[in-house]
Amino acid sequence: MLATTQLQGADLLDRVLDAATARARDVLGARVALHRCQDVELRAELDAIVFRASCVSRTDEGTVIAVFATGRDRAGHDCMVAAGRFTFATFPRPSASIAARLTQWTPGIQ
């Protein structure tokens, strides 16, 4: 029973992070990196989960995305299934190799 619960929790966390990453890509572009996870709450997984991800703020440190996942319990009531708050930043542009940088900064090295 415990192993099943952990797998569902890990799956739910992956789905929350996927929703956050997709929203971050919409805001920042295709090349994003998870910079920080401020808060995550996972509850029981329900059927027909709906994920909503919103950009909360943008600063020099990154873009904060909040994710809320809701579903319906057996009684038909809307319930929060998961929530999270993540900071994303963009990947830096690809740089030259270390060897190329060394030759540029240190004359005589080839």
N, CA, C and O atoms as CSV, one atom per row, in Angstrom:
chain,resi,resn,atom,element,x,y,z
A,1,MET,N,N,0.818,-1.195,0.000
A,1,MET,CA,C,0.000,0.000,0.000
A,1,MET,C,C,0.863,1.261,0.000
A,1,MET,O,O,0.571,2.208,-0.730
A,2,LEU,N,N,1.897,1.281,0.792
A,2,LEU,CA,C,2.754,2.460,0.867
A,2,LEU,C,C,3.459,2.721,-0.460
A,2,LEU,O,O,3.557,3.870,-0.891
A,3,ALA,N,N,3.949,1.671,-1.111
A,3,ALA,CA,C,4.635,1.849,-2.395
A,3,ALA,C,C,3.691,2.437,-3.431
A,3,ALA,O,O,4.097,3.301,-4.208
A,4,THR,N,N,2.454,1.995,-3.461
A,4,THR,CA,C,1.475,2.535,-4.399
A,4,THR,C,C,1.228,4.016,-4.128
A,4,THR,O,O,1.162,4.818,-5.060
A,5,THR,N,N,1.094,4.371,-2.876
A,5,THR,CA,C,0.870,5.766,-2.508
A,5,THR,C,C,2.048,6.626,-2.933
A,5,THR,O,O,1.851,7.728,-3.444
A,6,GLN,N,N,3.264,6.147,-2.733
A,6,GLN,CA,C,4.431,6.927,-3.122
A,6,GLN,C,C,4.497,7.110,-4.634
A,6,GLN,O,O,4.847,8.189,-5.113
A,7,LEU,N,N,4.163,6.063,-5.388
A,7,LEU,CA,C,4.179,6.195,-6.837
A,7,LEU,C,C,3.138,7.191,-7.309
A,7,LEU,O,O,3.413,7.976,-8.216
A,8,GLN,N,N,1.959,7.182,-6.723
A,8,GLN,CA,C,0.933,8.151,-7.100
A,8,GLN,C,C,1.392,9.561,-6.746
A,8,GLN,O,O,1.188,10.491,-7.527
A,9,GLY,N,N,2.004,9.730,-5.585
A,9,GLY,CA,C,2.495,11.039,-5.177
A,9,GLY,C,C,3.573,11.544,-6.110
A,9,GLY,O,O,3.586,12.720,-6.475
A,10,ALA,N,N,4.491,10.649,-6.501
A,10,ALA,CA,C,5.550,11.035,-7.428
A,10,ALA,C,C,4.963,11.389,-8.784
A,10,ALA,O,O,5.402,12.350,-9.417
A,11,ASP,N,N,3.973,10.622,-9.239
A,11,ASP,CA,C,3.311,10.911,-10.506
A,11,ASP,C,C,2.593,12.264,-10.444
A,11,ASP,O,O,2.663,13.055,-11.384
A,12,LEU,N,N,1.918,12.515,-9.352
A,12,LEU,CA,C,1.207,13.783,-9.190
A,12,LEU,C,C,2.191,14.945,-9.154
A,12,LEU,O,O,1.937,15.986,-9.758
A,13,LEU,N,N,3.301,14.783,-8.461
A,13,LEU,CA,C,4.328,15.833,-8.428
A,13,LEU,C,C,4.864,16.093,-9.827
A,13,LEU,O,O,5.040,17.248,-10.214
A,14,ASP,N,N,5.127,15.035,-10.593
A,14,ASP,CA,C,5.581,15.195,-11.980
A,14,ASP,C,C,4.566,15.976,-12.804
A,14,ASP,O,O,4.941,16.844,-13.593
A,15,ARG,N,N,3.297,15.677,-12.629
A,15,ARG,CA,C,2.249,16.355,-13.397
A,15,ARG,C,C,2.132,17.829,-12.996
A,15,ARG,O,O,1.891,18.685,-13.848
A,16,VAL,N,N,2.301,18.125,-11.717
A,16,VAL,CA,C,2.274,19.527,-11.259
A,16,VAL,C,C,3.467,20.276,-11.844
A,16,VAL,O,O,3.324,21.392,-12.343
A,17,LEU,N,N,4.632,19.662,-11.782
A,17,LEU,CA,C,5.828,20.295,-12.326
A,17,LEU,C,C,5.737,20.454,-13.844
A,17,LEU,O,O,6.194,21.460,-14.388
A,18,ASP,N,N,5.154,19.473,-14.531
A,18,ASP,CA,C,4.949,19.599,-15.982
A,18,ASP,C,C,4.053,20.787,-16.315
A,18,ASP,O,O,4.326,21.521,-17.265
A,19,ALA,N,N,2.986,20.980,-15.542
A,19,ALA,CA,C,2.087,22.114,-15.764
A,19,ALA,C,C,2.818,23.428,-15.526
A,19,ALA,O,O,2.645,24.380,-16.288
A,20,ALA,N,N,3.628,23.489,-14.482
A,20,ALA,CA,C,4.398,24.701,-14.182
A,20,ALA,C,C,5.415,24.986,-15.287
A,20,ALA,O,O,5.573,26.130,-15.716
A,21,THR,N,N,6.097,23.942,-15.741
A,21,THR,CA,C,7.103,24.104,-16.790
A,21,THR,C,C,6.471,24.566,-18.097
A,21,THR,O,O,7.023,25.427,-18.781
A,22,ALA,N,N,5.329,24.007,-18.444
A,22,ALA,CA,C,4.637,24.421,-19.672
A,22,ALA,C,C,4.255,25.896,-19.603
A,22,ALA,O,O,4.406,26.622,-20.586
A,23,ARG,N,N,3.764,26.339,-18.458
A,23,ARG,CA,C,3.398,27.760,-18.310
A,23,ARG,C,C,4.646,28.635,-18.350
A,23,ARG,O,O,4.622,29.710,-18.950
A,24,ALA,N,N,5.731,28.198,-17.725
A,24,ALA,CA,C,6.982,28.958,-17.757
A,24,ALA,C,C,7.489,29.106,-19.185
A,24,ALA,O,O,7.992,30.165,-19.563
A,25,ARG,N,N,7.357,28.040,-19.981
A,25,ARG,CA,C,7.773,28.119,-21.392
A,25,ARG,C,C,6.917,29.103,-22.170
A,25,ARG,O,O,7.416,29.806,-23.049
A,26,ASP,N,N,5.622,29.158,-21.847
A,26,ASP,CA,C,4.741,30.136,-22.501
A,26,ASP,C,C,5.200,31.559,-22.208
A,26,ASP,O,O,5.139,32.428,-23.077
A,27,VAL,N,N,5.656,31.792,-20.988
A,27,VAL,CA,C,6.048,33.135,-20.558
A,27,VAL,C,C,7.476,33.472,-20.992
A,27,VAL,O,O,7.734,34.570,-21.487
A,28,LEU,N,N,8.405,32.524,-20.805
A,28,LEU,CA,C,9.824,32.809,-21.006
A,28,LEU,C,C,10.402,32.321,-22.328
A,28,LEU,O,O,11.449,32.808,-22.755
A,29,GLY,N,N,9.760,31.392,-22.968
A,29,GLY,CA,C,10.313,30.778,-24.168
A,29,GLY,C,C,10.643,29.326,-23.888
A,29,GLY,O,O,10.425,28.836,-22.780
A,30,ALA,N,N,11.166,28.639,-24.885
A,30,ALA,CA,C,11.352,27.191,-24.799
A,30,ALA,C,C,12.446,26.761,-23.836
A,30,ALA,O,O,12.383,25.650,-23.311
A,31,ARG,N,N,13.438,27.590,-23.587
A,31,ARG,CA,C,14.595,27.177,-22.780
A,31,ARG,C,C,14.444,27.683,-21.340
A,31,ARG,O,O,14.873,28.792,-21.020
A,32,VAL,N,N,13.843,26.878,-20.489
A,32,VAL,CA,C,13.654,27.264,-19.090
A,32,VAL,C,C,14.317,26.242,-18.168
A,32,VAL,O,O,14.498,25.077,-18.520
A,33,ALA,N,N,14.668,26.716,-16.987
A,33,ALA,CA,C,15.254,25.851,-15.962
A,33,ALA,C,C,14.547,26.124,-14.649
A,33,ALA,O,O,14.276,27.274,-14.303
A,34,LEU,N,N,14.252,25.060,-13.924
A,34,LEU,CA,C,13.661,25.212,-12.599
A,34,LEU,C,C,14.738,25.753,-11.674
A,34,LEU,O,O,15.784,25.133,-11.484
A,35,HIS,N,N,14.467,26.909,-11.107
A,35,HIS,CA,C,15.443,27.576,-10.242
A,35,HIS,C,C,15.182,27.260,-8.770
A,35,HIS,O,O,16.116,27.075,-7.989
A,36,ARG,N,N,13.903,27.201,-8.402
A,36,ARG,CA,C,13.563,26.975,-7.000
A,36,ARG,C,C,12.137,26.453,-6.882
A,36,ARG,O,O,11.267,26.809,-7.677
A,37,CYS,N,N,11.913,25.623,-5.902
A,37,CYS,CA,C,10.572,25.155,-5.561
A,37,CYS,C,C,10.259,25.730,-4.181
A,37,CYS,O,O,10.844,25.304,-3.185
A,38,GLN,N,N,9.337,26.695,-4.118
A,38,GLN,CA,C,9.037,27.336,-2.851
A,38,GLN,C,C,8.090,26.521,-1.993
A,38,GLN,O,O,8.230,26.485,-0.770
A,39,ASP,N,N,7.128,25.868,-2.623
A,39,ASP,CA,C,6.116,25.179,-1.836
A,39,ASP,C,C,5.400,24.160,-2.711
A,39,ASP,O,O,5.057,24.444,-3.859
A,40,VAL,N,N,5.178,22.981,-2.163
A,40,VAL,CA,C,4.401,21.957,-2.859
A,40,VAL,C,C,3.528,21.255,-1.829
A,40,VAL,O,O,3.989,20.882,-0.750
A,41,GLU,N,N,2.276,21.085,-2.177
A,41,GLU,CA,C,1.363,20.311,-1.335
A,41,GLU,C,C,0.673,19.290,-2.219
A,41,GLU,O,O,0.052,19.644,-3.221
A,42,LEU,N,N,0.782,18.023,-1.848
A,42,LEU,CA,C,0.144,16.940,-2.595
A,42,LEU,C,C,-0.877,16.273,-1.695
A,42,LEU,O,O,-0.586,15.940,-0.546
A,43,ARG,N,N,-2.062,16.081,-2.222
A,43,ARG,CA,C,-3.118,15.384,-1.495
A,43,ARG,C,C,-3.487,14.127,-2.263
A,43,ARG,O,O,-2.767,13.725,-3.178
A,44,ALA,N,N,-4.582,13.512,-1.908
A,44,ALA,CA,C,-5.020,12.285,-2.580
A,44,ALA,C,C,-5.293,12.559,-4.052
A,44,ALA,O,O,-5.864,13.590,-4.410
A,45,GLU,N,N,-4.883,11.633,-4.890
A,45,GLU,CA,C,-5.105,11.773,-6.328
A,45,GLU,C,C,-6.531,11.349,-6.657
A,45,GLU,O,O,-6.986,10.284,-6.241
A,46,LEU,N,N,-7.221,12.185,-7.399
A,46,LEU,CA,C,-8.598,11.912,-7.803
A,46,LEU,C,C,-8.656,11.774,-9.319
A,46,LEU,O,O,-7.702,12.109,-10.022
A,47,ASP,N,N,-9.769,11.284,-9.804
A,47,ASP,CA,C,-9.958,11.187,-11.250
A,47,ASP,C,C,-10.236,12.572,-11.839
A,47,ASP,O,O,-10.693,13.479,-11.143
A,48,ALA,N,N,-9.954,12.712,-13.119
A,48,ALA,CA,C,-10.258,13.926,-13.883
A,48,ALA,C,C,-9.662,15.173,-13.236
A,48,ALA,O,O,-10.373,16.139,-12.958
A,49,ILE,N,N,-8.371,15.143,-13.004
A,49,ILE,CA,C,-7.689,16.288,-12.397
A,49,ILE,C,C,-7.527,17.388,-13.435
A,49,ILE,O,O,-7.164,17.131,-14.583
A,50,VAL,N,N,-7.800,18.606,-13.017
A,50,VAL,CA,C,-7.626,19.786,-13.856
A,50,VAL,C,C,-6.478,20.607,-13.271
A,50,VAL,O,O,-6.479,20.934,-12.084
A,51,PHE,N,N,-5.498,20.936,-14.117
A,51,PHE,CA,C,-4.346,21.726,-13.692
A,51,PHE,C,C,-4.486,23.150,-14.200
A,51,PHE,O,O,-4.814,23.379,-15.364
A,52,ARG,N,N,-4.232,24.103,-13.312
A,52,ARG,CA,C,-4.230,25.523,-13.687
A,52,ARG,C,C,-2.901,26.112,-13.248
A,52,ARG,O,O,-2.532,26.027,-12.076
A,53,ALA,N,N,-2.186,26.707,-14.186
A,53,ALA,CA,C,-0.888,27.303,-13.891
A,53,ALA,C,C,-0.924,28.770,-14.286
A,53,ALA,O,O,-1.369,29.119,-15.379
A,54,SER,N,N,-0.453,29.622,-13.388
A,54,SER,CA,C,-0.464,31.064,-13.630
A,54,SER,C,C,0.884,31.666,-13.288
A,54,SER,O,O,1.568,31.223,-12.365
A,55,CYS,N,N,1.252,32.682,-14.049
A,55,CYS,CA,C,2.456,33.448,-13.746
A,55,CYS,C,C,2.107,34.416,-12.618
A,55,CYS,O,O,1.223,35.258,-12.770
A,56,VAL,N,N,2.798,34.295,-11.493
A,56,VAL,CA,C,2.508,35.117,-10.322
A,56,VAL,C,C,3.330,36.391,-10.335
A,56,VAL,O,O,2.817,37.470,-10.038
A,57,SER,N,N,4.623,36.269,-10.681
A,57,SER,CA,C,5.487,37.450,-10.727
A,57,SER,C,C,6.696,37.180,-11.603
A,57,SER,O,O,7.063,36.033,-11.858
A,58,ARG,N,N,7.314,38.283,-12.065
A,58,ARG,CA,C,8.551,38.209,-12.852
A,58,ARG,C,C,9.533,39.200,-12.266
A,58,ARG,O,O,9.225,40.383,-12.120
A,59,THR,N,N,10.716,38.714,-11.931
A,59,THR,CA,C,11.784,39.562,-11.410
A,59,THR,C,C,13.083,39.190,-12.109
A,59,THR,O,O,13.105,38.319,-12.978
A,60,ASP,N,N,14.172,39.862,-11.717
A,60,ASP,CA,C,15.477,39.506,-12.268
A,60,ASP,C,C,15.891,38.101,-11.862
A,60,ASP,O,O,16.657,37.452,-12.575
A,61,GLU,N,N,15.392,37.621,-10.724
A,61,GLU,CA,C,15.744,36.288,-10.239
A,61,GLU,C,C,14.994,35.183,-10.981
A,61,GLU,O,O,15.452,34.041,-11.008
A,62,GLY,N,N,13.862,35.503,-11.574
A,62,GLY,CA,C,13.119,34.493,-12.310
A,62,GLY,C,C,11.638,34.780,-12.352
A,62,GLY,O,O,11.169,35.814,-11.876
A,63,THR,N,N,10.920,33.854,-12.922
A,63,THR,CA,C,9.473,33.950,-13.061
A,63,THR,C,C,8.834,32.929,-12.125
A,63,THR,O,O,9.175,31.746,-12.153
A,64,VAL,N,N,7.910,33.397,-11.300
A,64,VAL,CA,C,7.246,32.525,-10.339
A,64,VAL,C,C,5.935,32.041,-10.950
A,64,VAL,O,O,5.106,32.835,-11.394
A,65,ILE,N,N,5.770,30.718,-10.961
A,65,ILE,CA,C,4.576,30.080,-11.494
A,65,ILE,C,C,3.872,29.349,-10.351
A,65,ILE,O,O,4.497,28.592,-9.609
A,66,ALA,N,N,2.574,29.582,-10.218
A,66,ALA,CA,C,1.766,28.863,-9.233
A,66,ALA,C,C,0.886,27.870,-9.972
A,66,ALA,O,O,0.313,28.187,-11.015
A,67,VAL,N,N,0.783,26.665,-9.422
A,67,VAL,CA,C,-0.023,25.605,-10.025
A,67,VAL,C,C,-1.029,25.117,-8.997
A,67,VAL,O,O,-0.688,24.889,-7.836
A,68,PHE,N,N,-2.277,24.959,-9.437
A,68,PHE,CA,C,-3.323,24.377,-8.608
A,68,PHE,C,C,-3.963,23.244,-9.399
A,68,PHE,O,O,-4.302,23.402,-10.572
A,69,ALA,N,N,-4.120,22.113,-8.749
A,69,ALA,CA,C,-4.771,20.963,-9.378
A,69,ALA,C,C,-6.021,20.642,-8.572
A,69,ALA,O,O,-5.974,20.511,-7.349
A,70,THR,N,N,-7.125,20.518,-9.269
A,70,THR,CA,C,-8.388,20.211,-8.598
A,70,THR,C,C,-9.010,18.972,-9.225
A,70,THR,O,O,-8.723,18.622,-10.370
A,71,GLY,N,N,-9.853,18.329,-8.462
A,71,GLY,CA,C,-10.580,17.158,-8.925
A,71,GLY,C,C,-11.864,17.018,-8.123
A,71,GLY,O,O,-12.120,17.800,-7.208
A,72,ARG,N,N,-12.657,16.038,-8.462
A,72,ARG,CA,C,-13.921,15.798,-7.745
A,72,ARG,C,C,-13.803,14.534,-6.907
A,72,ARG,O,O,-13.302,13.505,-7.360
A,73,ASP,N,N,-14.278,14.642,-5.676
A,73,ASP,CA,C,-14.277,13.456,-4.813
A,73,ASP,C,C,-15.489,12.589,-5.133
A,73,ASP,O,O,-16.255,12.898,-6.046
A,74,ARG,N,N,-15.664,11.506,-4.383
A,74,ARG,CA,C,-16.765,10.568,-4.651
A,74,ARG,C,C,-18.134,11.208,-4.482
A,74,ARG,O,O,-19.104,10.780,-5.108
A,75,ALA,N,N,-18.215,12.223,-3.647
A,75,ALA,CA,C,-19.482,12.915,-3.431
A,75,ALA,C,C,-19.752,13.980,-4.489
A,75,ALA,O,O,-20.811,14.609,-4.481
A,76,GLY,N,N,-18.796,14.185,-5.404
A,76,GLY,CA,C,-18.979,15.172,-6.463
A,76,GLY,C,C,-18.538,16.578,-6.091
A,76,GLY,O,O,-18.824,17.528,-6.820
A,77,HIS,N,N,-17.850,16.724,-4.975
A,77,HIS,CA,C,-17.375,18.040,-4.544
A,77,HIS,C,C,-16.005,18.344,-5.150
A,77,HIS,O,O,-15.156,17.460,-5.261
A,78,ASP,N,N,-15.800,19.599,-5.538
A,78,ASP,CA,C,-14.485,20.022,-6.015
A,78,ASP,C,C,-13.514,20.046,-4.843
A,78,ASP,O,O,-13.831,20.562,-3.771
A,79,CYS,N,N,-12.339,19.487,-5.055
A,79,CYS,CA,C,-11.315,19.427,-4.011
A,79,CYS,C,C,-9.967,19.812,-4.601
A,79,CYS,O,O,-9.687,19.532,-5.767
A,80,MET,N,N,-9.132,20.457,-3.788
A,80,MET,CA,C,-7.765,20.704,-4.206
A,80,MET,C,C,-6.988,19.399,-4.083
A,80,MET,O,O,-6.990,18.759,-3.031
A,81,VAL,N,N,-6.333,19.018,-5.155
A,81,VAL,CA,C,-5.553,17.788,-5.183
A,81,VAL,C,C,-4.079,18.094,-4.925
A,81,VAL,O,O,-3.388,17.339,-4.241
A,82,ALA,N,N,-3.605,19.217,-5.483
A,82,ALA,CA,C,-2.202,19.598,-5.333
A,82,ALA,C,C,-2.047,21.084,-5.606
A,82,ALA,O,O,-2.872,21.702,-6.280
A,83,ALA,N,N,-0.977,21.640,-5.069
A,83,ALA,CA,C,-0.627,23.033,-5.329
A,83,ALA,C,C,0.881,23.164,-5.236
A,83,ALA,O,O,1.535,22.426,-4.499
A,84,GLY,N,N,1.421,24.095,-5.977
A,84,GLY,CA,C,2.857,24.318,-5.931
A,84,GLY,C,C,3.211,25.699,-6.421
A,84,GLY,O,O,2.454,26.342,-7.148
A,85,ARG,N,N,4.378,26.138,-6.004
A,85,ARG,CA,C,4.887,27.456,-6.389
A,85,ARG,C,C,6.349,27.260,-6.774
A,85,ARG,O,O,7.156,26.802,-5.965
A,86,PHE,N,N,6.685,27.610,-8.012
A,86,PHE,CA,C,8.004,27.330,-8.572
A,86,PHE,C,C,8.579,28.575,-9.229
A,86,PHE,O,O,7.847,29.373,-9.814
A,87,THR,N,N,9.894,28.737,-9.129
A,87,THR,CA,C,10.581,29.825,-9.817
A,87,THR,C,C,11.388,29.236,-10.966
A,87,THR,O,O,12.154,28.289,-10.785
A,88,PHE,N,N,11.206,29.808,-12.142
A,88,PHE,CA,C,11.927,29.387,-13.333
A,88,PHE,C,C,12.792,30.527,-13.845
A,88,PHE,O,O,12.454,31.700,-13.688
A,89,ALA,N,N,13.896,30.173,-14.449
A,89,ALA,CA,C,14.763,31.137,-15.112
A,89,ALA,C,C,15.042,30.594,-16.510
A,89,ALA,O,O,14.748,29.437,-16.810
A,90,THR,N,N,15.606,31.431,-17.348
A,90,THR,CA,C,15.946,30.969,-18.692
A,90,THR,C,C,17.352,30.400,-18.678
A,90,THR,O,O,18.195,30.813,-17.882
A,91,PHE,N,N,17.596,29.449,-19.564
A,91,PHE,CA,C,18.954,28.938,-19.740
A,91,PHE,C,C,19.785,30.043,-20.369
A,91,PHE,O,O,19.285,30.779,-21.220
A,92,PRO,N,N,21.038,30.173,-19.971
A,92,PRO,CA,C,21.895,31.133,-20.677
A,92,PRO,C,C,22.141,30.649,-22.095
A,92,PRO,O,O,21.999,29.463,-22.392
A,93,ARG,N,N,22.501,31.552,-22.943
A,93,ARG,CA,C,22.808,31.175,-24.319
A,93,ARG,C,C,23.995,30.207,-24.320
A,93,ARG,O,O,24.870,30.305,-23.459
A,94,PRO,N,N,24.032,29.281,-25.270
A,94,PRO,CA,C,25.164,28.356,-25.330
A,94,PRO,C,C,26.478,29.127,-25.456
A,94,PRO,O,O,26.573,30.080,-26.230
A,95,SER,N,N,27.473,28.715,-24.705
A,95,SER,CA,C,28.756,29.411,-24.733
A,95,SER,C,C,29.798,28.556,-25.446
A,95,SER,O,O,29.588,27.371,-25.702
A,96,ALA,N,N,30.917,29.185,-25.755
A,96,ALA,CA,C,32.014,28.472,-26.411
A,96,ALA,C,C,32.620,27.474,-25.433
A,96,ALA,O,O,32.355,27.532,-24.232
A,97,SER,N,N,33.420,26.576,-25.944
A,97,SER,CA,C,34.035,25.570,-25.080
A,97,SER,C,C,35.038,26.221,-24.131
A,97,SER,O,O,35.476,27.349,-24.357
A,98,ILE,N,N,35.389,25.519,-23.093
A,98,ILE,CA,C,36.356,26.038,-22.125
A,98,ILE,C,C,37.698,26.278,-22.803
A,98,ILE,O,O,38.360,27.280,-22.535
A,99,ALA,N,N,38.095,25.378,-23.666
A,99,ALA,CA,C,39.385,25.536,-24.349
A,99,ALA,C,C,39.416,26.811,-25.182
A,99,ALA,O,O,40.413,27.533,-25.185
A,100,ALA,N,N,38.320,27.087,-25.888
A,100,ALA,CA,C,38.261,28.299,-26.704
A,100,ALA,C,C,38.322,29.536,-25.821
A,100,ALA,O,O,38.947,30.528,-26.196
A,101,ARG,N,N,37.697,29.497,-24.677
A,101,ARG,CA,C,37.738,30.644,-23.762
A,101,ARG,C,C,39.133,30.849,-23.193
A,101,ARG,O,O,39.590,31.983,-23.044
A,102,LEU,N,N,39.814,29.739,-22.874
A,102,LEU,CA,C,41.165,29.872,-22.346
A,102,LEU,C,C,42.091,30.517,-23.361
A,102,LEU,O,O,42.893,31.376,-22.994
A,103,THR,N,N,42.006,30.127,-24.626
A,103,THR,CA,C,42.877,30.728,-25.637
A,103,THR,C,C,42.530,32.189,-25.840
A,103,THR,O,O,43.404,32.991,-26.170
A,104,GLN,N,N,41.284,32.545,-25.649
A,104,GLN,CA,C,40.877,33.929,-25.805
A,104,GLN,C,C,41.410,34.774,-24.645
A,104,GLN,O,O,41.855,35.901,-24.860
A,105,TRP,N,N,41.370,34.250,-23.437
A,105,TRP,CA,C,41.760,35.034,-22.263
A,105,TRP,C,C,43.251,34.941,-21.938
A,105,TRP,O,O,43.795,35.848,-21.309
A,106,THR,N,N,43.917,33.875,-22.351
A,106,THR,CA,C,45.315,33.687,-22.010
A,106,THR,C,C,46.138,33.554,-23.280
A,106,THR,O,O,46.135,32.499,-23.915
A,107,PRO,N,N,46.847,34.620,-23.659
A,107,PRO,CA,C,47.667,34.543,-24.883
A,107,PRO,C,C,48.718,33.439,-24.771
A,107,PRO,O,O,49.290,33.219,-23.704
A,108,GLY,N,N,48.961,32.755,-25.873
A,108,GLY,CA,C,49.979,31.713,-25.914
A,108,GLY,C,C,49.438,30.320,-25.672
A,108,GLY,O,O,50.145,29.352,-25.955
A,109,ILE,N,N,48.206,30.157,-25.158
A,109,ILE,CA,C,47.620,28.838,-24.960
A,109,ILE,C,C,46.874,28.458,-26.222
A,109,ILE,O,O,46.065,29.231,-26.735
A,110,GLN,N,N,47.153,27.258,-26.721
A,110,GLN,CA,C,46.465,26.814,-27.926
A,110,GLN,C,C,45.904,25.448,-27.765
A,110,GLN,O,O,45.290,24.921,-28.693
